[in-house]
Amino acid sequence: MTAYEKLVASDIRKSPDKQLIEQIRQRYPTEKEIDRILTKKMTLRSGPGFISIPIGDLAADVQKLIEQNVGYPVKLANTKWLPGGASKLQMMFDLHWHGPGKTGGEIMVTPLVLRMEPPASVTESSRRREFQVFQAVAGIVPVPTTYWMDPDGDFLPHPAIVYGFARGVAKPSKDANKVSGLGQNYGPELRKKLAPQFVALLANIHNIDVSTLTGLKDFEFPVAGSNAAVIKQVNYCRRLWEEDRLEEEPMLEIAYQWLIKNAPPIDHVSLVHGDYRSGNFLFDEASGEITAWLDWEGAVLGDRHRDLTYATLYTFQHLDDDGKTPLASGMMSEEEMFKAYERASGLSVDPARIIYYGVFNRYLATVLSLGASARAAYGGKTHQDVLLNYVAGIGYPILADLREYFEKVVV
């Protein structure tokens, strides 16, 4: 029997039964909406893989969704697939309609984007939460305008949201051959323009008064001084690994136990982007202006240090021109970033929490690459199987980074 045949024969997660699903749910409790999404993922796992959807059929479904919401006939034109991203299917189109809140009058044309789940992806997430957080940060950071959602796939093949098309690029033209965000090199001139915005926008996000975010109905609000929310977020990572992994990895169990035992109480509850890094924003290459922050699907309410350490992960670094200094997300050194953040936000950067979330984010990145990405590609559940196989491959350097960091700061 080949190694692959042994893997298939022993893979209890490929077609999980109700007992296994419930065991995992009970062992690693997390937020209610996240639990719903992950349980649904496991329930549907034994179903069909990714099936290519004709763009004309998808456009017809989107038209029905929009007409149901606006109450009159609309027209979609110039439909085309939007490339980029490792998790969601995206279609761009021009909507001919009367505009927000109108049922008659002059016809206007609005460029829009459909963002829809495939059967499985590197990040299983809630379209409700994503839609809600886009609305919560509008006017505070540049984000596309949200219009409609189909959170349960009532109109579309899979759950989806519709939002406005945002101008800009995710990669500089001189460094466009890389997977977006992975070691992205913006160059010294563009970096000077982007780096201050990168830090200032993060400060804006973390300084939002979360008590005003009444629209985040599918989020759980942590209590300052408690670590209960932190433990749920660690359990989310551990649950993903338990559900998705193709093979055992002892280092992840060691890291999990340490993260649970040492979970710090949250000193200041912030909205956390969850994937704040190079590659997840659009910018105008000529002016250097950041035009939109994207990929909010991993947003949570929690500790600001989670975003700070995520932006500095090895995967998103490259060396400065001196060949020695790692630039976090291609922007600036970690030390410079933390100092700039303190100035911009008025919030402190706690070295102990930096260590904790440094382990947390390396743990999460390993789970998403060696677990979720590998599982989605292995099961034939995604339109991005080639990319996710690549992501699974770089999971081993990410795992090595976790081990080395853990030995450095913990052991």
HELIX and SHEET records of a PDB file:
HELIX    1   1 ALA A    3  SER A   10  1                                   8    
HELIX    2   2 LYS A   18  ARG A   27  1                                  10    
HELIX    3   3 LYS A   32  LEU A   44  1                                  13    
HELIX    4   4 ILE A   55  VAL A   70  1                                  16    
HELIX    5   5 ARG A  127  VAL A  137  1                                  11    
HELIX    6   6 SER A  173  ASP A  175  5                                   3    
HELIX    7   7 PRO A  188  HIS A  206  1                                  19    
HELIX    8   8 VAL A  210  THR A  212  5                                   3    
HELIX    9   9 ALA A  228  ASP A  244  1                                  17    
HELIX   10  10 PRO A  250  LYS A  261  1                                  12    
HELIX   11  11 HIS A  305  TYR A  310  1                                   6    
HELIX   12  12 TYR A  314  PHE A  316  5                                   3    
HELIX   13  13 GLU A  334  SER A  345  1                                  12    
HELIX   14  14 PRO A  351  THR A  366  1                                  16    
HELIX   15  15 VAL A  367  SER A  373  3                                   7    
HELIX   16  16 ALA A  374  TYR A  378  1                                   5    
HELIX   17  17 ASP A  385  GLY A  393  1                                   9    
HELIX   18  18 GLY A  395  VAL A  409  1                                  15    
SHEET    1   A 5 LYS A  75  TRP A  81  0                                        
SHEET    2   A 5 LEU A  89  TRP A  97 -1                                        
SHEET    3   A 5 MET A 108  MET A 116 -1                                        
SHEET    4   A 5 ALA A 160  GLY A 164 -1                                        
SHEET    5   A 5 THR A 146  ASP A 150 -1                                        
SHEET    1   B 2 VAL A 269  VAL A 272  0                                        
SHEET    2   B 2 VAL A 300  ASP A 303 -1                                        
SHEET    1   C 2 PHE A 281  PHE A 283  0                                        
SHEET    2   C 2 ILE A 290  TRP A 293 -1                                        
SHEET    1   D 2 HIS A 318  LEU A 319  0                                        
SHEET    2   D 2 PRO A 326  LEU A 327 -1                                        
END                                                                             
